[in-house]
Amino acid sequence: MNKTIKINHYKEQTSWHIPYKKLAQLLARFANHYKENSSKKLFELCMNDAEFRKLNKWSVNYLKWENYGLDPIHIFASFNYSGITKDLRIRKLRLYFRLLGSELEYDDIIFIGIPSPNITRIMSARNLESQNEIWKFFCQAMKDGYKGINGMYDKVDNWYGVQIPALTIFLFWIDSDTFFPLDKNTVRLLRENDNDIPYSTQEYVDIIKYNIEDDGIFRELVKVAYE
């Protein structure tokens, strides 16, 4: 009996949002298993991997911190910064899929319409309390969508290196069917078209609820914003 597991690789071009959401689901599964230890367990898993250290040289700086760890914002920001090449993005995606016990099924991914911010502050080492809060917030957003981001505008003030633009970009990375980013390009486009800019969690959620039935509307919005 052939016990080899085979995985189909998609040769056609695939939009970025499909593997990004699958990676988010893998991280949510990881968090469901390790609970409050997710930050340290993920850091140890990554740092024990030679390819991770090679592709993410910034990570050695985290060893200086007593409460070392990685949260989901760190992971997604590490392959979505300004100037990253398509090849490196795919290599990092393959790496994270492998570390999380899966395999990237897509050979050609189209990375168009993705906010790629300056991640210097976003990648800052955060205290363990903040990391745990981010993991909890992430899991709630993955589980309940916009219903799981209660108090977002207040919580973010406690997370070093993260502000509302970066947090909404992260939400867009993990689930672009549900969330939209408030990066400067998208905000400018919204203003140019006389749309309201949300200044509270409820205002942000209201915009989502009003538009969510329009399939892919948030990805289209960002794509236009970056043209």
N, CA, C and O of each residue as an XYZ file, in Angstrom:
908
protein
N       0.839     -1.190      0.000
C       0.000      0.000      0.000
C       0.879      1.247      0.000
O       1.822      1.356      0.784
N       0.557      2.182     -0.888
C       1.313      3.431     -0.975
C       0.807      4.397      0.093
O      -0.335      4.853      0.036
N       1.654      4.701      1.054
C       1.258      5.576      2.146
C       1.693      7.022      1.945
O       1.506      7.861      2.826
N       2.273      7.310      0.786
C       2.747      8.666      0.518
C       1.569      9.618      0.346
O       0.652      9.356     -0.433
N       1.606     10.714      1.075
C       0.572     11.730      0.941
C       0.939     12.676     -0.187
O       2.060     13.181     -0.244
N       0.001     12.911     -1.077
C       0.230     13.800     -2.203
C      -0.621     15.048     -2.048
O      -1.783     14.982     -1.648
N      -0.027     16.172     -2.369
C      -0.741     17.443     -2.323
C      -0.708     18.074     -3.706
O       0.353     18.191     -4.319
N      -1.866     18.475     -4.189
C      -1.939     19.111     -5.497
C      -1.376     20.516     -5.433
O      -1.725     21.299     -4.550
N      -0.509     20.826     -6.368
C       0.027     22.177     -6.465
C      -0.677     22.892     -7.616
O      -0.789     22.358     -8.719
N      -1.144     24.099     -7.345
C      -1.886     24.854     -8.334
C      -0.909     25.623     -9.231
O      -0.168     26.491     -8.769
N      -0.928     25.284    -10.510
C       0.007     25.899    -11.446
C      -0.485     27.263    -11.924
O       0.315     28.108    -12.326
N      -1.798     27.477    -11.881
C      -2.321     28.748    -12.334
C      -2.032     29.839    -11.301
O      -1.741     29.554    -10.140
N      -2.118     31.071    -11.743
C      -1.855     32.184    -10.841
C      -2.943     32.283     -9.776
O      -4.132     32.136    -10.061
N      -2.514     32.532     -8.558
C      -3.419     32.586     -7.414
C      -3.306     33.937     -6.731
O      -2.202     34.445     -6.533
N      -4.437     34.519     -6.371
C      -4.421     35.792     -5.657
C      -3.853     35.604     -4.257
O      -4.095     34.581     -3.617
N      -3.112     36.571     -3.791
C      -2.441     36.524     -2.493
C      -3.363     36.196     -1.333
O      -2.946     35.547     -0.374
N      -4.633     36.646     -1.411
C      -5.502     36.537     -0.243
C      -5.835     35.097      0.124
O      -6.213     34.824      1.263
N      -5.701     34.176     -0.816
C      -6.018     32.772     -0.535
C      -4.951     32.137      0.357
O      -5.301     31.609      1.412
N      -3.655     32.161     -0.015
C      -2.651     31.610      0.903
C      -2.510     32.408      2.200
O      -2.181     31.835      3.239
N      -2.755     33.719      2.156
C      -2.658     34.526      3.373
C      -3.703     34.071      4.396
O      -3.399     33.934      5.581
N      -4.917     33.840      3.940
C      -5.958     33.408      4.872
C      -5.668     32.004      5.398
O      -5.954     31.698      6.555
N      -5.098     31.154      4.543
C      -4.750     29.801      5.001
C      -3.654     29.856      6.054
O      -3.676     29.087      7.016
N      -2.695     30.760      5.879
C      -1.654     30.917      6.890
C      -2.264     31.404      8.201
O      -1.890     30.931      9.275
N      -3.196     32.341      8.117
C      -3.870     32.825      9.318
C      -4.602     31.686     10.024
O      -4.606     31.615     11.253
N      -5.215     30.804      9.258
C      -5.914     29.660      9.849
C      -4.940     28.710     10.531
O      -5.259     28.136     11.572
N      -3.759     28.540      9.953
C      -2.735     27.697     10.576
C      -2.257     28.307     11.895
O      -2.043     27.591     12.873
N      -2.092     29.622     11.918
C      -1.678     30.296     13.150
C      -2.771     30.211     14.216
O      -2.473     30.053     15.400
N      -4.024     30.313     13.804
C      -5.127     30.183     14.757
C      -5.165     28.773     15.339
O      -5.432     28.598     16.528
N      -4.900     27.778     14.515
C      -4.844     26.391     15.006
C      -3.697     26.225     16.000
O      -3.840     25.561     17.027
N      -2.554     26.840     15.680
C      -1.392     26.809     16.564
C      -1.752     27.426     17.923
O      -1.420     26.872     18.971
N      -2.430     28.573     17.893
C      -2.814     29.263     19.126
C      -3.829     28.452     19.920
O      -3.797     28.446     21.151
N      -4.712     27.782     19.233
C      -5.709     26.961     19.919
C      -5.046     25.816     20.685
O      -5.567     25.352     21.699
N      -3.905     25.374     20.195
C      -3.178     24.281     20.848
C      -2.322     24.782     22.015
O      -2.316     24.179     23.089
N      -1.596     25.894     21.800
C      -0.634     26.347     22.803
C      -1.164     27.428     23.741
O      -0.514     27.766     24.730
N      -2.340     27.969     23.436
C      -2.987     28.940     24.321
C      -2.054     30.106     24.667
O      -1.501     30.751     23.777
N      -1.885     30.370     25.978
C      -1.096     31.519     26.416
C       0.406     31.338     26.178
O       1.174     32.281     26.366
N       0.828     30.154     25.771
C       2.239     29.907     25.457
C       2.558     30.078     23.978
O       3.672     29.786     23.545
N       1.595     30.547     23.209
C       1.758     30.618     21.749
C       2.951     31.462     21.328
O       3.691     31.071     20.425
N       3.155     32.622     21.972
C       4.252     33.514     21.582
C       5.612     32.830     21.712
O       6.409     32.828     20.774
N       5.864     32.253     22.879
C       7.158     31.621     23.113
C       7.325     30.368     22.270
O       8.407     30.123     21.736
N       6.277     29.577     22.144
C       6.367     28.340     21.356
C       6.643     28.650     19.889
O       7.427     27.956     19.240
N       6.005     29.680     19.373
C       6.239     30.039     17.972
C       7.652     30.576     17.784
O       8.315     30.262     16.795
N       8.108     31.384     18.732
C       9.468     31.914     18.652
C      10.495     30.775     18.673
O      11.435     30.766     17.878
N      10.311     29.833     19.574
C      11.241     28.700     19.668
C      11.202     27.845     18.411
O      12.238     27.393     17.924
N      10.004     27.627     17.892
C       9.860     26.858     16.658
C      10.606     27.524     15.509
O      11.300     26.865     14.736
N      10.452     28.825     15.413
C      11.094     29.577     14.325
C      12.608     29.660     14.507
O      13.362     29.426     13.562
N      13.051     29.991     15.716
C      14.475     30.190     15.955
C      15.282     28.903     15.876
O      16.497     28.950     15.682
N      14.641     27.780     16.020
C      15.329     26.490     15.878
C      15.430     26.044     14.429
O      15.959     24.970     14.141
N      14.926     26.862     13.519
C      14.934     26.528     12.098
C      15.969     27.386     11.369
O      15.902     28.614     11.418
N      16.910     26.753     10.702
C      18.005     27.475     10.043
C      17.508     28.385      8.932
O      18.026     29.487      8.753
N      16.508     27.933      8.185
C      15.997     28.752      7.088
C      15.316     30.009      7.624
O      15.453     31.087      7.046
N      14.587     29.872      8.722
C      13.959     31.050      9.321
C      15.009     32.071      9.714
O      14.861     33.256      9.415
N      16.069     31.631     10.379
C      17.110     32.563     10.821
C      17.790     33.215      9.627
O      18.163     34.386      9.687
N      17.951     32.480      8.564
C      18.595     33.018      7.366
C      17.727     34.090      6.705
O      18.235     35.123      6.268
N      16.423     33.841      6.633
C      15.516     34.757      5.942
C      15.034     35.899      6.825
O      14.496     36.887      6.326
N      15.226     35.766      8.144
C      14.739     36.773      9.082
C      15.848     37.140     10.075
O      15.772     36.802     11.256
N      16.851     37.819      9.593
C      18.020     38.117     10.424
C      17.681     39.027     11.601
O      18.418     39.059     12.587
N      16.582     39.763     11.512
C      16.149     40.631     12.607
C      15.817     39.836     13.867
O      15.868     40.375     14.973
N      15.480     38.569     13.709
C      14.955     37.785     14.828
C      15.965     37.600     15.958
O      15.563     37.419     17.108
N      17.266     37.640     15.661
C      18.268     37.419     16.709
C      18.219     38.524     17.763
O      18.618     38.312     18.908
N      17.728     39.705     17.375
C      17.635     40.810     18.332
C      16.644     40.506     19.454
O      16.754     41.050     20.553
N      15.680     39.636     19.171
C      14.656     39.321     20.167
C      15.220     38.505     21.326
O      14.639     38.467     22.410
N      16.355     37.855     21.087
C      16.960     37.044     22.141
C      17.445     37.894     23.309
O      17.675     37.378     24.403
N      17.600     39.189     23.079
C      18.050     40.092     24.129
C      16.942     40.370     25.141
O      17.209     40.844     26.245
N      15.708     40.077     24.765
C      14.573     40.387     25.615
C      14.246     39.204     26.509
O      14.268     38.053     26.074
N      13.945     39.503     27.755
C      13.594     38.447     28.707
C      12.291     37.760     28.302
O      12.175     36.537     28.384
N      11.321     38.551     27.869
C      10.030     37.997     27.457
C       9.962     37.881     25.939
O       9.114     38.491     25.287
N      10.871     37.086     25.397
C      10.898     36.940     23.938
C       9.656     36.195     23.461
O       9.052     35.420     24.201
N       9.291     36.450     22.207
C       8.139     35.781     21.631
C       7.761     36.426     20.309
O       8.280     37.484     19.956
N       6.860     35.788     19.585
C       6.366     36.301     18.315
C       4.846     36.273     18.328
O       4.238     35.311     18.797
N       4.238     37.330     17.811
C       2.790     37.346     17.667
C       2.432     37.318     16.175
O       3.320     37.471     15.336
N       1.168     37.130     15.831
C       0.784     37.027     14.412
C       1.100     38.271     13.586
O       1.338     38.173     12.382
N       1.104     39.440     14.228
C       1.450     40.656     13.482
C       2.906     40.598     13.048
O       3.232     40.987     11.927
N       3.793     40.114     13.927
C       5.200     39.933     13.555
C       5.323     39.048     12.314
O       6.040     39.380     11.370
N       4.618     37.928     12.329
C       4.747     36.955     11.242
C       4.305     37.557      9.919
O       5.039     37.481      8.934
N       3.125     38.151      9.877
C       2.626     38.695      8.607
C       3.436     39.910      8.149
O       3.659     40.086      6.951
N       3.869     40.738      9.078
C       4.671     41.900      8.688
C       6.012     41.481      8.108
O       6.580     42.198      7.285
N       6.528     40.321      8.529
C       7.857     39.885      8.095
C       7.934     39.569      6.605
O       9.034     39.459      6.063
N       6.791     39.421      5.930
C       6.850     39.194      4.474
C       5.933     40.162      3.714
O       5.509     39.882      2.593
N       5.639     41.298      4.341
C       4.786     42.279      3.670
C       5.329     43.699      3.786
O       4.564     44.660      3.861
N       6.636     43.823      3.799
C       7.223     45.155      3.915
C       7.528     45.742      2.543
O       7.596     45.029      1.542
N       7.707     47.037      2.522
C       7.974     47.751      1.277
C       9.282     47.270      0.646
O      10.317     47.217      1.311
N       9.229     46.923     -0.628
C      10.420     46.532     -1.359
C      10.714     45.049     -1.391
O      11.646     44.637     -2.082
N       9.965     44.229     -0.679
C      10.219     42.798     -0.691
C       9.909     42.235     -2.082
O       8.947     42.653     -2.725
N      10.722     41.297     -2.536
C      10.531     40.715     -3.857
C       9.470     39.621     -3.817
O       9.174     39.067     -2.759
N       8.913     39.322     -4.962
C       7.926     38.252     -5.067
C       8.530     36.922     -4.649
O       7.890     36.146     -3.939
N       9.749     36.652     -5.078
C      10.404     35.384     -4.747
C      10.585     35.233     -3.241
O      10.327     34.163     -2.690
N      11.026     36.292     -2.575
C      11.248     36.202     -1.131
C       9.928     36.054     -0.385
O       9.851     35.330      0.608
N       8.901     36.730     -0.855
C       7.586     36.584     -0.241
C       7.142     35.116     -0.273
O       6.683     34.570      0.730
N       7.286     34.501     -1.430
C       6.859     33.109     -1.575
C       7.724     32.192     -0.727
O       7.213     31.250     -0.121
N       9.038     32.454     -0.672
C       9.930     31.637      0.167
C       9.522     31.709      1.629
O       9.525     30.699      2.333
N       9.169     32.907      2.082
C       8.761     33.045      3.479
C       7.412     32.383      3.734
O       7.205     31.777      4.786
N       6.508     32.494      2.791
C       5.227     31.808      2.937
C       5.429     30.303      3.033
O       4.835     29.647      3.888
N       6.267     29.756      2.157
C       6.553     28.314      2.203
C       7.152     27.930      3.555
O       6.810     26.894      4.125
N       8.039     28.769      4.054
C       8.673     28.519      5.342
C       7.635     28.435      6.455
O       7.639     27.479      7.231
N       6.751     29.418      6.543
C       5.771     29.431      7.625
C       4.773     28.286      7.501
O       4.379     27.697      8.508
N       4.366     27.968      6.290
C       3.480     26.813      6.099
C       4.162     25.550      6.613
O       3.545     24.740      7.306
N       5.437     25.388      6.270
C       6.166     24.192      6.699
C       6.293     24.137      8.218
O       6.046     23.096      8.827
N       6.679     25.260      8.830
C       6.848     25.281     10.273
C       5.549     24.968     11.011
O       5.562     24.438     12.122
N       4.440     25.303     10.380
C       3.141     25.080     11.004
C       2.495     23.770     10.564
O       1.302     23.549     10.770
N       3.307     22.905      9.953
C       2.851     21.557      9.643
C       2.031     21.411      8.390
O       1.242     20.475      8.269
N       2.206     22.336      7.441
C       1.447     22.257      6.202
C       2.384     22.487      5.017
O       3.605     22.449      5.169
N       1.819     22.722      3.861
C       2.615     22.973      2.660
C       1.896     23.984      1.783
O       0.689     23.879      1.565
N       2.633     24.957      1.283
C       2.062     25.948      0.377
C       1.737     25.283     -0.943
O       2.620     24.715     -1.586
N       0.474     25.345     -1.358
C       0.019     24.611     -2.534
C       0.145     25.412     -3.826
O      -0.133     24.887     -4.904
N       0.556     26.662     -3.733
C       0.508     27.543     -4.894
C       1.909     27.907     -5.369
O       2.754     28.323     -4.576
N       2.144     27.750     -6.652
C       3.458     28.007     -7.232
C       3.611     29.429     -7.761
O       4.722     29.955     -7.823
N       2.492     30.052     -8.144
C       2.558     31.400     -8.709
C       1.487     32.258     -8.044
O       0.294     32.084     -8.293
N       1.922     33.173     -7.208
C       1.008     34.004     -6.439
C       1.105     35.448     -6.926
O       2.196     35.981     -7.127
N      -0.045     36.060     -7.109
C      -0.093     37.452     -7.556
C      -0.206     38.363     -6.340
O      -1.189     38.304     -5.602
N       0.799     39.200     -6.135
C       0.832     40.113     -4.989
C       0.503     41.533     -5.454
O       1.380     42.393     -5.524
N      -0.751     41.760     -5.765
C      -1.207     43.083     -6.207
C      -2.282     43.570     -5.250
O      -3.175     42.812     -4.871
N      -2.195     44.832     -4.862
C      -3.203     45.390     -3.973
C      -3.002     45.006     -2.524
O      -3.967     44.761     -1.801
N      -1.736     44.953     -2.092
C      -1.425     44.631     -0.702
C      -0.675     45.802     -0.073
O       0.371     46.197     -0.588
N      -1.167     46.357      1.003
C      -0.385     47.383      1.706
C       0.922     46.778      2.214
O       0.923     45.730      2.860
N       2.021     47.443      1.917
C       3.346     46.971      2.350
C       4.036     48.112      3.083
O       4.833     48.838      2.490
N       3.740     48.274      4.353
C       4.210     49.441      5.103
C       5.661     49.336      5.538
O       6.300     48.293      5.399
N       6.167     50.447      6.070
C       7.444     50.417      6.770
C       7.212     49.660      8.083
O       6.405     50.081      8.911
N       7.915     48.556      8.264
C       7.607     47.678      9.397
C       8.559     47.841     10.585
O       8.533     47.033     11.513
N       9.394     48.875     10.560
C      10.392     49.038     11.617
C       9.754     49.005     13.001
O      10.204     48.263     13.875
N       8.715     49.798     13.205
C       8.050     49.830     14.504
C       7.148     48.617     14.703
O       7.047     48.086     15.809
N       6.503     48.188     13.641
C       5.588     47.046     13.742
C       6.322     45.799     14.220
O       5.758     44.984     14.951
N       7.584     45.648     13.807
C       8.363     44.463     14.164
C       9.055     44.606     15.513
O       9.854     43.749     15.890
N       8.764     45.667     16.239
C       9.388     45.849     17.552
C       9.042     44.687     18.483
O       7.965     44.097     18.396
N       9.983     44.375     19.376
C       9.703     43.376     20.408
C       8.685     43.956     21.382
O       8.833     45.087     21.845
N       7.656     43.180     21.689
C       6.604     43.629     22.591
C       6.621     42.796     23.879
O       7.061     41.647     23.871
N       6.148     43.368     24.966
C       6.125     42.602     26.206
C       5.131     41.446     26.088
O       4.264     41.436     25.214
N       5.276     40.488     26.978
C       4.494     39.261     26.892
C       2.999     39.526     27.037
O       2.184     38.860     26.399
N       2.641     40.491     27.870
C       1.225     40.823     28.034
C       0.616     41.304     26.727
O      -0.487     40.897     26.362
N       1.334     42.171     26.024
C       0.853     42.676     24.740
C       0.760     41.557     23.711
O      -0.209     41.474     22.956
N       1.776     40.698     23.685
C       1.758     39.578     22.746
C       0.537     38.691     22.976
O      -0.137     38.297     22.024
N       0.255     38.381     24.230
C      -0.899     37.534     24.538
C      -2.212     38.209     24.156
O      -3.139     37.553     23.681
N      -2.287     39.518     24.364
C      -3.490     40.258     23.967
C      -3.672     40.226     22.450
O      -4.791     40.093     21.955
N      -2.569     40.349     21.721
C      -2.637     40.315     20.259
C      -3.069     38.938     19.777
O      -3.895     38.831     18.870
N      -2.518     37.880     20.375
C      -2.942     36.525     20.001
C      -4.439     36.338     20.248
O      -5.146     35.773     19.413
N      -4.912     36.812     21.391
C      -6.329     36.674     21.720
C      -7.197     37.454     20.740
O      -8.218     36.958     20.264
N      -6.776     38.676     20.446
C      -7.497     39.512     19.486
C      -7.539     38.840     18.120
O      -8.586     38.793     17.475
N      -6.405     38.326     17.686
C      -6.300     37.634     16.399
C      -7.256     36.443     16.335
O      -7.982     36.278     15.355
N      -7.253     35.625     17.368
C      -8.108     34.430     17.377
C      -9.587     34.800     17.352
O     -10.387     34.135     16.694
N      -9.947     35.862     18.067
C     -11.342     36.308     18.061
C     -11.741     36.831     16.676
O     -12.851     36.576     16.209
N     -10.840     37.557     16.030
C     -11.126     38.065     14.688
C     -11.267     36.920     13.684
O     -12.124     36.963     12.801
N     -10.428     35.904     13.823
C     -10.512     34.748     12.933
C     -11.798     33.962     13.165
O     -12.400     33.444     12.224
N     -12.205     33.880     14.410
C     -13.390     33.092     14.753
C     -14.690     33.827     14.450
O     -15.621     33.246     13.892
N     -14.753     35.112     14.820
C     -16.016     35.847     14.769
C     -16.045     36.992     13.766
O     -17.043     37.709     13.691
N     -14.974     37.184     12.990
C     -14.966     38.268     12.022
C     -15.064     39.624     12.695
O     -14.441     39.854     13.731
N     -15.852     40.530     12.105
C     -15.937     41.878     12.673
C     -16.586     41.894     14.058
O     -16.438     42.867     14.798
N     -17.299     40.832     14.412
C     -17.888     40.758     15.748
C     -16.829     40.476     16.822
O     -17.095     40.606     18.017
N     -15.626     40.088     16.379
C     -14.579     39.728     17.323
C     -13.543     40.800     17.577
O     -12.525     40.531     18.213
N     -13.780     42.019     17.091
C     -12.771     43.082     17.247
C     -13.248     44.183     18.177
O     -12.836     45.335     18.033
N     -14.100     43.853     19.117
C     -14.618     44.844     20.062
C     -13.485     45.593     20.773
O     -12.517     44.987     21.232
N     -13.623     46.901     20.852
C     -12.645     47.718     21.564
C     -11.308     47.850     20.882
O     -10.317     48.206     21.520
N     -11.264     47.569     19.588
C     -10.002     47.587     18.846
C      -9.266     48.917     18.991
O      -8.053     48.930     19.200
N      -9.982     50.034     18.884
C      -9.348     51.349     18.920
C      -8.750     51.658     20.294
O      -7.840     52.479     20.409
N      -9.259     51.007     21.318
C      -8.725     51.208     22.667
C      -7.576     50.244     22.960
O      -6.571     50.637     23.552
N      -7.719     49.002     22.552
C      -6.714     47.979     22.845
C      -5.368     48.294     22.213
O      -4.322     48.038     22.809
N      -5.392     48.847     21.011
C      -4.165     49.044     20.256
C      -3.201     49.996     20.946
O      -1.995     49.939     20.706
N      -3.712     50.854     21.785
C      -2.850     51.814     22.491
C      -1.838     51.118     23.399
O      -0.804     51.694     23.736
N      -2.134     49.885     23.792
C      -1.244     49.147     24.695
C      -0.212     48.293     23.964
O       0.640     47.679     24.605
N      -0.276     48.247     22.644
C       0.583     47.344     21.872
C       1.702     48.136     21.200
O       1.482     48.815     20.197
N       2.884     48.041     21.756
C       4.018     48.830     21.256
C       4.275     48.540     19.776
O       4.318     47.388     19.344
N       4.445     49.619     19.017
C       4.760     49.496     17.603
C       3.559     49.331     16.691
O       3.710     49.277     15.471
N       2.363     49.248     17.271
C       1.148     49.027     16.477
C       0.162     50.163     16.721
O      -0.154     50.486     17.866
N      -0.317     50.759     15.649
C      -1.380     51.753     15.724
C      -2.516     51.305     14.803
O      -2.400     50.281     14.130
N      -3.595     52.053     14.770
C      -4.765     51.639     13.990
C      -4.448     51.365     12.517
O      -4.929     50.364     11.987
N      -3.660     52.206     11.827
C      -3.341     51.866     10.433
C      -2.690     50.492     10.305
O      -3.091     49.697      9.454
N      -1.689     50.202     11.141
C      -1.004     48.910     11.074
C      -1.928     47.763     11.467
O      -1.878     46.694     10.859
N      -2.767     47.974     12.475
C      -3.660     46.902     12.919
C      -4.700     46.564     11.856
O      -4.998     45.392     11.629
N      -5.247     47.576     11.210
C      -6.237     47.297     10.165
C      -5.579     46.695      8.925
O      -6.207     45.908      8.217
N      -4.329     47.051      8.655
C      -3.587     46.391      7.571
C      -3.438     44.911      7.888
O      -3.642     44.059      7.023
N      -3.083     44.612      9.123
C      -2.954     43.216      9.557
C      -4.276     42.471      9.391
O      -4.292     41.347      8.890
N      -5.379     43.081      9.805
C      -6.684     42.441      9.643
C      -6.989     42.177      8.181
O      -7.547     41.134      7.839
N      -6.630     43.109      7.323
C      -6.826     42.934      5.887
C      -5.964     41.795      5.356
O      -6.417     41.021      4.513
N      -4.730     41.682      5.837
C      -3.869     40.572      5.426
C      -4.499     39.225      5.776
O      -4.472     38.303      4.960
N      -5.058     39.102      6.967
C      -5.531     37.784      7.407
C      -6.922     37.445      6.872
O      -7.266     36.269      6.756
N      -7.724     38.461      6.543
C      -9.070     38.184      6.032
C      -9.591     39.391      5.259
O     -10.321     40.223      5.798
N      -9.206     39.470      3.998
C      -9.580     40.620      3.175
C     -11.018     40.549      2.676
O     -11.497     41.489      2.042
N     -11.714     39.444      2.955
C     -13.145     39.385      2.660
C     -13.946     40.149      3.707
O     -15.070     40.578      3.446
N     -13.368     40.316      4.885
C     -14.089     40.913      6.009
C     -13.570     42.289      6.399
O     -14.358     43.160      6.766
N     -12.263     42.503      6.327
C     -11.666     43.733      6.861
C     -11.033     44.577      5.757
O     -10.676     44.075      4.692
N     -10.904     45.865      6.040
C     -10.227     46.770      5.102
C      -9.185     47.576      5.870
O      -9.363     47.842      7.058
N      -8.097     47.968      5.201
C      -7.006     48.682      5.880
C      -7.228     50.190      5.893
O      -7.903     50.748      5.028
N      -6.646     50.825      6.887
C      -6.689     52.285      6.967
C      -5.286     52.850      6.795
O      -4.866     53.740      7.534
N      -4.570     52.321      5.812
C      -3.271     52.876      5.447
C      -3.494     54.192      4.710
O      -4.621     54.516      4.335
N      -2.433     54.939      4.508
C      -2.588     56.285      3.961
C      -3.152     56.282      2.540
O      -3.923     57.175      2.189
N      -2.783     55.294      1.712
C      -3.293     55.242      0.344
C      -4.793     54.994      0.322
O      -5.532     55.655     -0.408
N      -5.240     54.027      1.138
C      -6.663     53.687      1.165
C      -7.479     54.823      1.766
O      -8.561     55.138      1.271
N      -6.973     55.437      2.825
C      -7.676     56.566      3.433
C      -7.796     57.719      2.450
O      -8.844     58.360      2.369
N      -6.734     57.989      1.705
C      -6.783     59.076      0.718
C      -7.852     58.804     -0.339
O      -8.605     59.705     -0.709
N      -7.919     57.549     -0.828
C      -8.921     57.197     -1.838
C     -10.330     57.335     -1.273
O     -11.229     57.837     -1.948
N     -10.518     56.894     -0.045
C     -11.835     57.030      0.582
C     -12.252     58.501      0.669
O     -13.397     58.847      0.380
N     -11.325     59.350      1.063
C     -11.634     60.780      1.191
C     -11.910     61.416     -0.171
O     -12.805     62.250     -0.305
N     -11.145     61.020     -1.166
C     -11.336     61.567     -2.508
C     -12.715     61.245     -3.061
O     -13.237     61.966     -3.912
N     -13.301     60.161     -2.573
C     -14.625     59.744     -3.036
C     -15.718     60.031     -1.998
O     -16.793     59.430     -2.018
N     -15.411     60.964     -1.096
C     -16.381     61.451     -0.106
C     -16.916     60.355      0.809
O     -18.084     60.374      1.197
N     -16.049     59.397      1.151
C     -16.423     58.361      2.101
C     -15.989     58.764      3.505
O     -15.009     59.490      3.676
N     -16.712     58.295      4.494
C     -16.366     58.574      5.880
C     -15.146     57.754      6.297
O     -14.972     56.614      5.866
N     -14.310     58.351      7.139
C     -13.166     57.650      7.728
C     -13.538     57.275      9.157
O     -13.933     58.148      9.930
N     -13.425     56.009      9.529
C     -13.822     55.603     10.878
C     -12.807     56.044     11.939
O     -11.597     55.904     11.758
N     -13.325     56.578     13.043
C     -12.477     57.000     14.148
C     -12.819     56.265     15.444
O     -12.420     56.680     16.532
N     -13.561     55.174     15.309
C     -13.878     54.318     16.450
C     -14.119     52.908     15.931
O     -14.343     52.702     14.738
N     -14.071     51.950     16.833
C     -14.312     50.560     16.426
C     -15.703     50.421     15.825
O     -15.872     49.745     14.810
N     -16.697     51.049     16.432
C     -18.064     50.920     15.924
C     -18.204     51.501     14.528
O     -18.885     50.920     13.682
N     -17.571     52.633     14.275
C     -17.632     53.230     12.938
C     -16.964     52.323     11.913
O     -17.450     52.182     10.791
N     -15.848     51.708     12.301
C     -15.149     50.772     11.408
C     -16.037     49.569     11.102
O     -16.153     49.149      9.951
N     -16.654     49.026     12.130
C     -17.535     47.860     11.969
C     -18.750     48.216     11.120
O     -19.175     47.412     10.290
N     -19.308     49.391     11.310
C     -20.478     49.807     10.533
C     -20.177     49.831      9.041
O     -21.012     49.427      8.231
N     -18.988     50.304      8.673
C     -18.607     50.327      7.256
C     -18.487     48.899      6.721
O     -18.914     48.613      5.603
N     -17.910     48.016      7.516
C     -17.801     46.611      7.111
C     -19.193     46.022      6.888
O     -19.447     45.413      5.848
N     -20.087     46.198      7.848
C     -21.421     45.606      7.766
C     -22.191     46.118      6.551
O     -22.975     45.382      5.952
N     -21.970     47.359      6.197
C     -22.682     47.948      5.067
C     -22.173     47.419      3.726
O     -22.921     47.386      2.749
N     -20.890     46.999      3.675
C     -20.275     46.630      2.394
C     -19.910     45.151      2.251
O     -19.543     44.723      1.156
N     -20.000     44.369      3.307
C     -19.434     43.031      3.307
C     -20.103     42.081      2.308
O     -19.479     41.120      1.858
N     -21.345     42.338      1.965
C     -22.043     41.462      1.019
C     -21.532     41.641     -0.412
O     -21.792     40.801     -1.274
N     -20.812     42.725     -0.662
C     -20.235     42.968     -1.990
C     -18.905     42.222     -2.071
O     -17.883     42.716     -1.594
N     -18.920     41.051     -2.665
C     -17.771     40.133     -2.652
C     -16.506     40.788     -3.207
O     -16.496     41.298     -4.327
N     -15.445     40.765     -2.406
C     -14.151     41.267     -2.842
C     -14.029     42.777     -2.885
O     -13.047     43.299     -3.414
N     -15.014     43.500     -2.335
C     -15.023     44.962     -2.430
C     -13.811     45.593     -1.759
O     -13.283     46.591     -2.250
N     -13.364     45.023     -0.640
C     -12.239     45.623      0.080
C     -10.927     45.419     -0.677
O     -10.075     46.308     -0.691
N     -10.759     44.260     -1.304
C      -9.551     44.047     -2.126
C      -9.554     44.972     -3.328
O      -8.508     45.495     -3.712
N     -10.709     45.178     -3.921
C     -10.803     46.086     -5.074
C     -10.488     47.510     -4.648
O      -9.804     48.241     -5.364
N     -10.984     47.901     -3.489
C     -10.710     49.243     -2.956
C      -9.203     49.467     -2.822
O      -8.682     50.491     -3.265
N      -8.510     48.513     -2.212
C      -7.078     48.667     -1.978
C      -6.301     48.597     -3.287
O      -5.321     49.318     -3.475
N      -6.739     47.736     -4.176
C      -6.065     47.640     -5.481
C      -6.089     48.976     -6.208
O      -5.078     49.403     -6.764
N      -7.242     49.635     -6.205
C      -7.364     50.958     -6.836
C      -6.502     51.976     -6.094
O      -5.881     52.839     -6.714
N      -6.464     51.873     -4.775
C      -5.687     52.823     -3.968
C      -4.203     52.757     -4.280
O      -3.492     53.747     -4.104
N      -3.727     51.615     -4.738
C      -2.292     51.426     -4.997
C      -1.954     51.459     -6.489
O      -0.816     51.180     -6.865
N      -2.910     51.791     -7.328
C      -2.610     51.888     -8.764
C      -1.875     53.182     -9.073
O      -1.539     53.441    -10.228
